[in-house]
Amino acid sequence: MPISGDRRAILVLADGTTYEGWSFGASGTKIGEVVFNTGMTGYQEVMTDPSYCGQLVTFTYPELGNVGVNEEDEEAARPFAIGAIARNISRRPSNWRSTKSLPDYLVEHGIPGIYGIDTRALTRKLRSLGAMNGAISTEILNPEELLNQVQNAPSMAGQNLAAAVSTPETYEWTEATPEAWEFSDGAKSATAVKYTIVALDFGVKRNILRRLASYGCRVIVVPLGTPAEEILKHEPDGIFLSNGPGDPAAVTEGVDTVRALLDSGKPMFGICMGHQILGQAIGAETFKLKFGHRGLNQPCGLEQKQVEITSQNHGFAIDADSLDPKIEVTHLNLNDRTVAGLRHTSLPVFSVQYHPEASPGPHDADYLFEEFVKAIDAVKA
């Protein structure tokens, strides 16, 4: 139910569907791709994940904001999702780590939110028709006027948003997962820094960098446009390809760089967009999924003959029919059989479409970070 004094807000989709609700964030209008996330936890990690750049996120969990927000759970220096859509919200969080409420956090960062709408009906529509552009507004309450702006907005397809979120300058990352949070025996045994990793930043999450550091990696994060020869000047033991937003086919500079790096023979590990960029560098093509995979319980499996429950956030995938024979599929998404993991047959190179860093999400796939350092050890031996 709305709180007395809450502003009205509307959500308009590109097909003309209008949802009326109330504002729980900043005033204003934001236009972007409307998607849904099925996770029951982790709304702060979602909002601050650079992979959500340009998107209005529908949270299917019925109440948002119960645990507030805190600096430790931010995946970047600021939120990248441009809007939040919820059924109900909590203004009085109950968690000892909370430093402020979610509504206050959204106001601080200029992000509008709308609550009081039927998020189940909205999710069913997006599943039926596919992710589409939409707008949240507290200032344009005429649906036809707002619809005109939505229909003139660019599609997510063709947008190189990785260029917008990548770091502007090279920096070094050494912070590991806090000891009190550590869950992996492999990471606990990695007591010293043994490896130098260069991470090509398409929109990297902090917890990915923490997991690499936990397994004994000193990580040098470089901007998207960094040439292969500059990356190799750091004398890396391995190369990491990060997650990121937008259309991977538009990130041509990243594909060119990775294609050149393949010739170095360095071990390489890609996650999410990094997986898609790697696939393209070896000749594969990508396509836009109808509504994408965004949640914490996506089942994946194949090579290991067992199911991993994975955290996923992507709207594009690799076309299996376009894969070169020297690439083998290691994982499939078991819901729709799309490619979820790749490995080169002759190079120490592999990637996954999902998020093994578990932020938020399960720990089933954390072993992939250990596999990466094992590949480095094998090359150095």
Number of C-alpha atoms within 10 A of each C-alpha: 10 15 10 6 7 11 16 17 25 25 30 27 25 21 13 16 13 19 19 18 25 22 26 30 24 21 19 16 20 21 24 24 24 28 26 27 20 16 19 17 19 19 23 23 21 26 26 22 27 29 27 25 24 22 27 29 24 23 25 21 17 13 14 26 22 17 23 24 24 17 14 9 18 21 23 18 12 13 23 24 20 26 31 25 29 24 20 19 22 16 17 14 19 13 12 9 14 16 14 17 19 27 23 16 19 21 15 11 14 17 25 26 34 29 28 19 18 17 21 17 10 21 22 12 13 19 15 11 12 16 23 20 25 27 29 34 26 22 14 15 16 12 19 13 11 25 22 13 14 25 18 10 16 13 15 20 15 13 17 19 23 27 22 15 20 22 19 13 10 14 11 13 17 16 17 21 20 9 10 6 7 13 12 15 8 14 22 13 11 15 11 12 13 15 19 18 28 25 28 28 28 33 29 28 23 22 22 22 24 19 23 27 26 28 25 23 26 24 24 22 23 22 22 24 19 16 17 18 12 10 21 16 8 12 12 18 22 26 26 24 27 24 29 29 31 28 24 33 21 17 21 15 15 29 22 17 21 24 19 14 20 19 10 12 13 21 25 28 27 27 26 30 33 29 26 32 34 30 31 24 20 17 14 18 19 18 15 18 15 15 20 20 25 20 23 24 17 20 19 25 19 16 12 9 8 10 17 21 20 26 26 25 25 23 24 24 24 26 17 17 8 13 18 13 8 11 19 16 18 19 26 21 22 16 10 10 12 17 20 27 27 25 20 18 12 9 17 19 23 26 29 25 31 29 22 27 26 19 23 24 21 17 18 15 19 19 14 16 21 20 13 24 23 13 22 20 15 11 14 9 6
